[in-house]
Amino acid sequence: MNALDDRLITAWRTASSDLDFRLLSPFLAEDKSGKVVEVECYLPDFGSREGTVLVSFARRIRLGALKRPMVILPKEYRKYARKAVVATLSDLGWFGPGEPPPWLSVR
């Protein structure tokens, strides 16, 4: 399997700092066979009660291979673009404690 996408990690760390949301990066996730796989990012408060794993398209991890919900991100997400990140997080939805961040669009 390909190495972690450092540019994706850097972009999402920048997003987390700018928008003030929780991000664990890199993250160890378990696949359905019980094997631990290192992935680029984990969003504990978005996408589901279990959070969501973010993986670079270049990694070639199949959707559904991990126990946690997963989003495979294209190369455009290797550079931080606030509008795109806000749209992605809004699409995933807020599942964290308390109120969602003020920048999050409720859909």
N, C-alpha and C positions, 0 to 999 in steps of 0.2 A: 504494500500500500504506500502511496505517496506520503512524503513528509508534510508536516503542518504548513499551512499557508501563512507565513509570517506577516505578509501585507494585509491579509484579511483580519488577523488578530490585532494589528496596530490600528487599523481603521475602526474596528469596533471598540477598542479601548478608548480611542479618541471620542467616539460617539458617546460612550458611557460617561466619560468625564464631562463632556459638553452638556449632555442632556440629563445627567445625574440619575442614571438607573443602574441597578445591580447587574454585574457581568462577571462571570468566572471564566478566565481565559489564560492558558488552555484548560481543558476540562477532561477528566476521565469518565467516560460513559460506558455502560455495559451493553453488549449486543445481546440478541435473543438467545445465543448459545451460552451466555455467561462469560464470554471473553471481554476483557476490558480494552477499550479503544480510546486513544487520545484524540480529541476533536478540538477544533479551533475555539469555540465559544459555547457557553451555556447561559441562557437568560432565565433565571429562576422565577421571574414575575410575569412572563409573557407566554401566550400561546396555549397554556393548559395549566392545570393545578400542579403538574409535574415539571412545569417550565418547558423550555424548548432549546434544543441543541442546534447550533449553527455550524455548518460544514461547507468548506469550499468545494465548488463543482470539480475542481482539479483532483480532489481526493478520491473520487469514484466510489463513495459509500452509497449503497442503495437505500432509497427511502424505505422505511420499515425495518431496516437491519438492526436498529438500536431499540432498546426498551423505551426510551423517552421519545416524545415527538421531535422531529427533526426537519430543518429547512436547509436545502442545498442552495447556496448563494452563488450567482454568476460572478465573473471576474470584475464586473462594474462595482461590486461592493468591496473591492480591495483598496478603494480610496474613499475616505469619508465624505459623504454628501448628506448634509443634515436632512434635507427634504426627503430623500429616498429612505433614510433610516426611520424617520418619523412615520412615513407611509407604511413601511414594513412592520414596524412595531404596532401601528394602529390596526393593520390587517390581522396581526396575531392576536391582539386583544390583551387587556390587562387582567391578570389573575393574582396579583400581589396583594399584600395586606394594605388596608386603608384605601384612600382615594387614588385614582390614577394620576399620573403627572399632568400638569396643566397643558402641556404641548400635545398630548395624545388626542387624536381625533376619535370620538366615539362613533362607531358604525353600527 
